[in-house]
Each structure stands twice: as C-alpha cells, then as structure tokens.
C-alpha cells in the first residue's frame, strides 16, 4: 500500500519556524532518496530539499541556510525544519522520492507565512 502522510504545517509569522513531518510507506521510503517539494498558488511544484544516500543534502537556493532536511529510517519518516520563514515560503508542502519512481502524492501540508 502506498502511503505519504505529511503534517506540521500551519500559519506562522515571518521569521518564525515550523517542523514538517512525513511518514511514508516502506515501498516508497526504503532504499530511496527522499525530498520535500512545494507548490505555491499558480506555480509549478518544485523540489526544495533532498536527502541523498541518507546523509548528503541538497537545497534550492531560495531555502538554503534556512531549511534542514533529515530522515529517520526506523520510522520511515522524513522531516523538514524550516527557520526564518518568509512570505514566499507560503505553499503546500509534499514529501516524496527523489527522483520519482511512481505517480503517487500525499495530501500535503499547508504552510502560510503571514503577519
């Protein structure tokens, strides 16, 4: 069974922090590189952070230095710590494989940065 369940989003003021979590089914998580994607209104979905080989991390320039991705293999969970949030970070955030090997997506978690 394919499962991707994101959580941890919410409304936060500029400069604030959030920690997103994503629990994935083993078929998606195990032995695969994982990432966090986001889709803002009217824009295409973009990859913002990825964790490769369990340790090496990559970030989009727009979030570098502010976001940190990590994973807990024992829990099939990937996290995204987001600090110093900006209004441009407002989007629905999704986790998934990197690169994708299947067509499934979770429901995502909404992050809204606003004063």
C-alpha positions as CSV (number, residue, x, y, z in Angstrom):
1,X,0.0,0.0,0.0
2,X,1.3,3.4,-1.0
3,X,1.2,6.0,1.8
4,X,2.6,9.5,2.1
5,X,1.2,11.5,5.1
6,X,2.6,15.0,5.6
7,X,1.9,17.0,8.8
8,X,3.2,20.0,10.7
9,X,2.1,22.9,8.6
10,X,0.3,25.9,9.8
11,X,0.1,29.7,10.0
12,X,3.3,31.4,11.1
13,X,4.6,35.0,11.1
14,X,7.6,36.0,9.0
15,X,10.8,35.0,10.8
16,X,9.1,32.1,12.5
17,X,9.8,28.3,12.4
18,X,7.9,25.1,11.6
19,X,8.9,21.5,11.5
20,X,7.2,19.3,8.9
21,X,7.0,15.5,9.1
22,X,6.2,12.9,6.5
23,X,5.5,9.3,7.1
24,X,5.9,7.1,4.0
25,X,5.2,3.5,3.3
26,X,8.2,1.3,3.1
27,X,7.8,0.7,-0.6
28,X,8.4,4.4,-1.1
29,X,10.9,5.2,1.7
30,X,13.3,2.3,2.0
31,X,16.4,2.4,-0.2
32,X,15.2,5.6,-1.9
33,X,16.4,9.2,-1.7
34,X,13.7,11.5,-0.4
35,X,12.8,15.1,-0.7
36,X,10.4,17.9,0.1
37,X,8.5,19.6,-2.6
38,X,6.2,22.6,-2.5
39,X,3.6,24.2,-4.7
40,X,2.6,27.8,-4.3
41,X,-0.7,29.1,-5.8
42,X,-0.4,29.5,-9.6
43,X,3.1,27.9,-9.7
44,X,4.5,24.5,-10.6
45,X,5.6,22.1,-7.9
46,X,9.3,22.5,-7.1
47,X,11.8,20.4,-5.2
48,X,13.2,22.4,-2.2
49,X,15.2,19.9,-0.3
50,X,16.5,16.4,-0.7
51,X,18.5,13.9,1.3
52,X,20.6,11.5,-0.8
53,X,22.1,8.3,0.4
54,X,20.8,9.0,3.9
55,X,23.2,11.8,4.6
56,X,24.0,14.2,1.8
57,X,21.6,17.0,1.5
58,X,20.7,19.4,-1.3
59,X,18.7,22.6,-1.1
60,X,17.1,25.0,-3.5
61,X,18.9,28.4,-3.4
62,X,15.7,30.0,-2.1
63,X,15.8,28.0,1.1
64,X,19.5,27.3,1.6
65,X,20.6,28.2,5.1
66,X,17.1,28.3,6.4
67,X,15.7,24.8,5.8
68,X,17.1,21.5,7.0
69,X,16.0,18.1,5.8
70,X,16.6,14.9,7.8
71,X,15.2,11.3,7.9
72,X,14.6,8.6,10.5
73,X,14.9,5.3,8.8
74,X,13.5,3.4,11.7
75,X,10.3,5.4,11.4
76,X,10.1,5.7,7.6
77,X,9.9,9.4,8.3
78,X,11.4,12.5,6.7
79,X,11.5,15.9,8.3
80,X,11.9,19.5,7.2
81,X,12.9,22.1,9.8
82,X,12.1,25.5,8.4
83,X,13.5,28.6,10.1
84,X,13.3,32.3,9.3
85,X,10.3,31.7,7.2
86,X,9.3,34.3,4.6
87,X,6.1,35.1,2.8
88,X,7.5,33.4,-0.4
89,X,7.6,30.1,1.5
90,X,3.8,30.0,1.6
91,X,2.8,26.8,-0.3
92,X,1.5,23.3,0.1
93,X,4.5,21.1,1.1
94,X,4.8,17.5,0.0
95,X,7.4,14.7,0.5
96,X,8.2,12.1,-2.0
97,X,11.0,10.2,-3.6
98,X,13.8,11.9,-5.5
99,X,13.6,11.2,-8.4
100,X,10.1,9.9,-8.6
101,X,9.5,6.2,-9.4
102,X,5.7,6.3,-9.1
103,X,2.8,8.7,-9.7
104,X,1.5,9.0,-6.1
105,X,1.4,12.0,-3.9
106,X,0.1,12.6,-0.4
107,X,-2.4,15.4,0.6
108,X,0.4,17.8,1.5
109,X,0.5,20.2,4.4
110,X,-0.3,23.9,4.1
111,X,2.3,26.4,5.2
112,X,1.2,30.0,5.3
113,X,3.6,32.7,6.3
114,X,1.8,36.0,7.1
115,X,1.7,38.7,9.6
